[in-house]
């Protein structure tokens, strides 16, 4: 038998990268704008226009996928599970001190120069020598951690509860409140998708089994609405209508974001948009990899992150063989990357961590048997 663990990791990494790259040219455009420009986006399309490309289009992915790769490297180089301290210590130098090929800029440069301000927060807090477990407090509450949380799910494959707990610890260095919650739920969904018997229903159940407060309410409401829909095109407006009840990002986000909104403050009632909407399209399409990505891309708004998260979960569910080979090749070419060696190293690490966890459980069981006289 082929190594299903490896195939699922490949599907997760490339599914996330493809969704990210597919949404990138139209990031923060609204659905009607996307339809006027492209019809519906169902491929790795060209840039929005020649004068304002921002380096997007033609399969070039964004900071989301760069951060996924950095986190994968942190795990592999550490050779074990991460906590806030180890994560903080490892990832910031990678962001700030290592030159990487940034396809949107067509040059090598430190990734920190490309990141959005809430992601640069990690660097600023590192410079300030902040306590890693509290470094995320005060940051803009957004999807900045959730967008690259998939590797936490990978190394905790088949154990969504442990993935959630590890993500809460790790990403406390980056996010707080419902932004941190979303990252942990994203990791749990990926971990669940690795189970051989996993399904769309089990992924939603896993999310709801760990999610708290507004994030849990939002995912439940989105999944409920999505269960009544079967076409990702028809689902765009209804899912956004539900999301408005929990969202902190206005409809006209390009002109209204900033200190005039409440997406800078902690909340027990709100949810970020990207994770619930990605799960919504997973439900609408019955877990179809391409349909999940297409829904996220054409939803607009932060569509590269939505499609990237949806692609990562659906890719983990079905494995790399479910992805179009020409898309994988275009991702490699456009970004000067090959994610297969990274996937192989993650598979080796995940096997090692599972063996360690099993040995520790057996040792504890033996100690517990002696303790209780069993």
C-alpha distance (Angstrom), angle and dihedral (degrees) to the residues before:
residue distance angle dihedral
X1 . . .
X2 3.78 . .
X3 3.78 115.4 .
X4 3.80 101.8 -94.1
X5 3.80 92.1 -171.7
X6 3.80 90.6 59.1
X7 3.79 92.8 44.2
X8 3.80 91.6 51.2
X9 3.80 91.6 49.4
X10 3.80 89.6 50.2
X11 3.80 89.6 49.2
X12 3.79 91.8 49.0
X13 3.82 95.7 49.0
X14 3.79 97.0 41.8
X15 3.81 94.1 37.8
X16 3.79 88.5 56.1
X17 3.80 93.4 45.5
X18 3.81 93.8 48.1
X19 3.80 93.6 48.6
X20 3.80 90.4 47.4
X21 3.82 92.9 49.4
X22 3.79 93.0 44.1
X23 3.79 92.4 54.6
X24 3.80 96.9 39.6
X25 3.84 99.6 87.3
X26 3.82 91.2 54.6
X27 3.80 100.2 36.4
X28 3.82 111.5 152.4
X29 3.80 92.4 5.8
X30 3.77 117.1 128.4
X31 3.84 122.9 -117.0
X32 3.80 94.4 -105.2
X33 3.81 90.3 50.8
X34 3.80 91.5 50.4
X35 3.79 92.3 49.6
X36 3.81 91.6 48.6
X37 3.82 90.9 51.9
X38 3.81 104.3 36.1
X39 3.80 107.4 5.8
X40 3.80 95.6 -130.0
X41 3.78 118.0 -17.2
X42 3.81 108.7 -122.7
X43 3.79 100.1 150.5
X44 3.78 142.6 36.8
X45 3.79 95.0 -72.9
X46 3.77 135.2 -165.0
X47 3.80 124.6 -94.7
X48 3.80 119.6 -68.4
X49 3.79 91.5 -110.7
X50 3.77 137.8 -20.0
X51 3.81 96.4 -112.6
X52 3.81 98.3 47.7
X53 3.79 105.9 30.9
X54 3.83 97.9 132.5
X55 3.78 83.3 -155.1
X56 3.81 90.7 -70.1
X57 3.79 128.7 137.1
X58 3.79 138.3 48.0
X59 3.80 92.9 73.5
X60 3.79 100.0 -51.1
X61 3.78 111.1 144.8
X62 3.80 128.9 -149.8
X63 3.79 139.9 -125.0
X64 3.83 89.7 -70.3
X65 3.79 92.7 72.5
X66 3.80 93.9 38.8
X67 3.81 89.0 56.7
X68 3.81 91.0 48.0
X69 3.78 89.0 55.7
X70 3.81 92.9 47.5
X71 3.80 91.3 51.8
X72 3.81 90.8 48.5
X73 3.79 89.0 52.4
X74 3.80 90.9 49.9
X75 3.80 90.9 54.8
X76 3.79 94.0 45.7
X77 3.80 95.3 46.7
X78 3.80 92.3 45.8
X79 3.80 91.1 46.5
X80 3.79 93.9 -147.2
X81 3.76 147.7 49.3
X82 3.79 117.0 -47.8
X83 3.77 132.2 -132.3
X84 3.79 128.8 -169.7
X85 3.79 93.2 -86.3
X86 3.79 96.9 48.6
X87 3.81 92.1 42.5
X88 3.81 93.0 49.3
X89 3.79 92.5 46.6
X90 3.79 93.8 50.6
X91 3.78 108.1 34.8
X92 3.80 102.1 49.0
X93 3.82 95.8 59.5
X94 3.80 87.8 49.1
X95 3.79 89.8 53.1
X96 3.78 96.9 44.1
X97 3.79 109.9 25.2
X98 3.82 105.4 36.6
X99 3.79 123.2 75.8
X100 3.81 113.5 -134.0
X101 3.79 133.1 -179.8
X102 3.81 105.7 -98.5
X103 3.83 106.7 -165.8
X104 3.79 94.2 -162.3
X105 3.82 89.1 59.0
X106 3.80 95.3 34.3
X107 3.77 91.8 -135.7
X108 3.77 143.4 79.2
X109 3.78 114.3 -92.8
X110 3.81 141.3 139.6
X111 3.80 108.9 -74.0
X112 3.80 91.4 -132.0
X113 3.81 88.3 72.3
X114 3.80 89.3 61.0
X115 3.81 99.7 43.7
X116 3.80 127.1 104.6
X117 3.81 115.7 -111.7
X118 3.83 96.7 -98.6
X119 3.81 88.8 55.2
X120 3.80 91.6 46.5
X121 3.80 84.7 57.2
X122 3.81 87.9 83.0
X123 3.79 90.3 59.8
X124 3.79 94.3 46.1
X125 3.80 92.8 49.3
X126 3.81 90.0 47.3
X127 3.80 89.6 54.4
X128 3.80 88.9 49.1
X129 3.82 90.5 53.3
X130 3.80 90.8 -124.6
X131 3.78 121.9 -178.5
X132 3.84 101.8 -95.8
X133 3.80 94.0 -136.1
X134 3.81 90.8 58.0
X135 3.80 100.3 30.5
X136 3.80 92.5 103.0
X137 3.79 94.0 58.1
X138 3.79 110.4 107.9
X139 3.78 96.0 22.8
X140 3.79 120.5 124.5
X141 3.81 106.3 -85.6
X142 3.79 103.6 -120.5
X143 3.80 143.6 117.4
X144 3.81 93.1 -75.5
X145 3.81 92.2 117.7
X146 3.81 99.0 31.2
X147 3.80 90.7 57.1
X148 3.81 91.2 68.5
X149 3.81 101.5 28.4
X150 3.82 95.8 104.6
X151 3.84 94.9 95.1
X152 3.82 89.9 61.0
X153 3.79 87.4 58.2
X154 3.80 91.6 47.0
X155 3.81 96.2 55.1
X156 3.82 88.4 46.6
X157 3.80 93.7 46.5
X158 3.82 113.4 174.0
X159 3.82 92.5 8.6
X160 3.82 108.7 89.7
X161 3.81 94.5 168.2
X162 3.79 92.2 56.1
X163 3.83 91.1 43.7
X164 3.80 89.4 53.6
X165 3.81 92.9 49.4
X166 3.80 93.7 46.9
X167 3.80 91.9 48.0
X168 3.81 91.8 51.3
X169 3.80 88.3 54.2
X170 3.82 97.1 42.6
X171 3.79 98.9 43.8
X172 3.79 95.6 44.4
X173 3.80 81.5 88.5
X174 3.81 89.3 63.0
X175 3.80 112.1 24.5
X176 3.80 142.5 23.1
X177 3.79 138.5 -164.1
X178 3.81 116.7 8.4
X179 3.82 91.7 -11.1
X180 3.81 89.3 62.9
X181 3.80 90.0 42.8
X182 3.80 91.8 54.7
X183 3.80 92.2 51.5
X184 3.80 91.1 52.2
X185 3.81 92.7 47.5
X186 3.81 90.4 49.0
X187 3.81 90.1 53.8
X188 3.82 90.5 49.1
X189 3.82 91.9 51.5
X190 3.80 91.7 51.9
X191 3.81 91.6 48.1
X192 3.81 90.7 51.2
X193 3.81 91.5 48.9
X194 3.82 89.1 62.1
X195 3.80 93.3 65.3
X196 3.82 110.3 105.7
X197 3.82 90.0 -130.7
X198 3.82 94.6 43.2
X199 3.80 119.3 136.4
X200 3.77 138.5 174.1
X201 3.81 88.9 -94.8
X202 3.81 92.9 51.2
X203 3.81 91.1 49.4
X204 3.81 91.3 52.8
X205 3.80 89.8 45.9
X206 3.80 90.3 50.6
X207 3.80 90.8 50.7
X208 3.79 92.5 49.7
X209 3.80 92.7 44.8
X210 3.81 90.7 63.9
X211 3.83 106.1 22.9
X212 3.78 119.7 104.9
X213 3.79 138.0 -154.4
X214 3.82 118.2 -26.8
X215 3.79 93.1 -0.3
X216 3.80 91.5 58.4
X217 3.81 92.4 45.0
X218 3.79 91.8 48.3
X219 3.81 95.6 48.5
X220 3.80 90.6 48.3
X221 3.82 92.1 49.7
X222 3.81 93.4 45.6
X223 3.80 92.8 46.9
X224 3.80 90.6 48.4
X225 3.81 92.4 52.6
X226 3.81 92.1 42.1
X227 3.81 90.9 54.4
X228 3.83 88.5 65.5
X229 3.81 92.7 54.4
X230 3.79 132.2 70.0
X231 3.80 106.0 177.2
X232 3.79 121.1 68.6
X233 3.81 91.7 -148.5
X234 3.78 92.8 56.0
X235 3.81 91.0 43.3
X236 3.81 97.1 61.3
X237 3.81 98.6 83.1
X238 3.84 97.8 37.7
X239 3.81 93.1 49.8
X240 3.80 91.4 49.0
X241 3.80 89.8 50.1
X242 3.81 90.7 56.3
X243 3.79 91.6 43.6
X244 3.80 92.8 57.3
X245 3.82 89.7 71.5
X246 3.80 91.2 63.4
X247 3.78 104.8 24.0
X248 3.80 126.9 106.5
X249 3.81 95.3 -167.8
X250 3.83 115.5 87.9
X251 3.79 123.5 -128.6
X252 3.78 92.2 -110.8
X253 3.77 92.5 48.3
X254 3.80 95.2 159.4
X255 3.80 91.6 67.1
X256 3.80 103.3 23.3
X257 3.82 105.4 45.5
X258 3.76 119.6 107.3
X259 3.75 137.7 62.4
X260 3.79 91.2 -25.2
X261 3.81 90.2 71.2
X262 3.79 130.5 62.2
X263 3.81 96.6 -120.0
X264 3.80 88.5 104.1
X265 3.79 95.6 62.4
X266 3.79 135.8 77.2
X267 3.81 118.3 -108.0
X268 3.79 140.0 179.2
X269 3.81 91.8 -157.7
X270 3.79 105.1 45.9
X271 3.79 133.7 78.4
X272 3.76 133.5 -162.2
X273 3.79 112.2 -111.0
X274 3.78 105.0 -130.4
X275 3.82 104.6 68.7
X276 3.84 97.7 44.1
X277 3.81 92.3 45.6
X278 3.81 92.2 48.3
X279 3.82 88.4 52.0
X280 3.79 89.6 46.2
X281 3.80 92.5 58.7
X282 3.81 89.7 44.4
X283 3.82 87.2 59.0
X284 3.82 95.0 42.8
X285 3.81 92.6 53.1
X286 3.79 96.8 39.6
X287 3.79 90.3 -115.9
X288 3.80 96.2 -53.3
X289 3.80 107.3 161.6
X290 3.78 98.0 -143.5
X291 3.80 95.6 40.0
X292 3.80 91.2 50.3
X293 3.81 90.4 53.1
X294 3.82 94.0 43.1
X295 3.80 90.9 52.8
X296 3.79 92.1 50.6
X297 3.80 93.9 45.8
X298 3.80 95.6 49.5
X299 3.81 93.3 42.3
X300 3.79 85.0 76.8
X301 3.79 124.5 -160.6
X302 3.83 107.9 83.5
X303 3.77 88.0 -0.9
X304 3.80 99.0 150.6
X305 3.81 90.4 59.9
X306 3.82 93.0 43.1
X307 3.80 93.0 49.8
X308 3.80 91.8 41.6
X309 3.81 92.6 53.9
X310 3.79 92.4 43.4
X311 3.79 90.7 47.7
X312 3.79 91.9 49.6
X313 3.83 93.5 51.2
X314 3.81 95.1 42.8
X315 3.81 90.6 42.5
X316 3.80 90.3 53.7
X317 3.79 90.0 47.5
X318 3.81 95.2 53.1
X319 3.80 104.0 22.2
X320 3.77 133.0 -128.8
X321 3.80 94.4 -62.4
X322 3.81 88.6 71.4
X323 3.82 91.4 65.1
X324 3.78 124.3 88.6
X325 3.76 110.3 -104.8
X326 3.80 92.7 -141.1
X327 3.81 89.5 56.8
X328 3.79 91.5 51.1
X329 3.80 90.4 48.9
X330 3.81 92.0 48.3
X331 3.80 91.4 50.2
X332 3.80 89.5 51.8
X333 3.79 93.5 47.4
X334 3.80 98.9 42.0
X335 3.81 93.7 47.3
X336 3.82 100.2 32.9
X337 3.78 90.0 -124.0
X338 3.79 142.3 124.1
X339 3.80 112.9 -161.3
X340 3.82 95.0 -175.3
X341 3.84 95.8 87.8
X342 3.80 89.6 46.9
X343 3.82 89.4 51.6
X344 3.82 91.1 49.6
X345 3.81 92.1 51.1
X346 3.81 90.6 48.3
X347 3.81 90.6 50.1
X348 3.80 90.7 52.8
X349 3.80 91.6 48.1
X350 3.81 92.8 47.2
X351 3.80 91.3 52.2
X352 3.81 90.1 49.9
X353 3.79 93.0 49.1
X354 3.79 91.9 49.0
X355 3.81 90.6 51.2
X356 3.80 90.2 50.3
X357 3.78 91.5 48.1
X358 3.81 91.3 50.3
X359 3.81 92.3 48.8
X360 3.81 90.7 49.0
X361 3.81 91.0 49.7
X362 3.80 91.2 50.5
X363 3.79 91.2 48.9
X364 3.80 91.0 49.7
X365 3.80 90.8 47.6
X366 3.80 90.8 53.0
X367 3.80 90.4 49.2
X368 3.81 91.3 46.8
X369 3.82 91.0 49.6
X370 3.81 89.7 53.2
X371 3.80 90.5 45.5
X372 3.81 93.9 52.7
X373 3.78 98.8 32.6
X374 3.79 91.8 -119.2
